[in-house]
């Protein structure tokens, strides 16, 4: 995956989470439904894992995710 594609996926995930708490399945469907051909289930999961590992995103409860303050700052950098 190219760096540009990776950044687009991360930005899309963070933008969706910036609107509020989102369930994993809904998040995956919305990201994969974008017009980008590289947005698939197989490319989504590693990017969400990256965002979780680096504390840009937190798991609020089972299957529910939200953006952190650190994630909001990262989103500004990606924009």
MODA-V118139 format. One line per field, one symbol per residue. ss: DSSP state (2 for helix, 1 for strand, 0 for the rest). psi: psi as a letter, one per 40 degrees, with the letter a starting at -180 (. if undefined). A space follows every 50 residues. Layout:
ss->???
psi->???
This chain:
ss->00222222222222222200011222222222000000002222222222 22200011111001111022222222220
psi->hiddddddddddddddddeahhiddddddddeeiehdegidddddddddd dddefdiihdahehiiiiddddddddde.
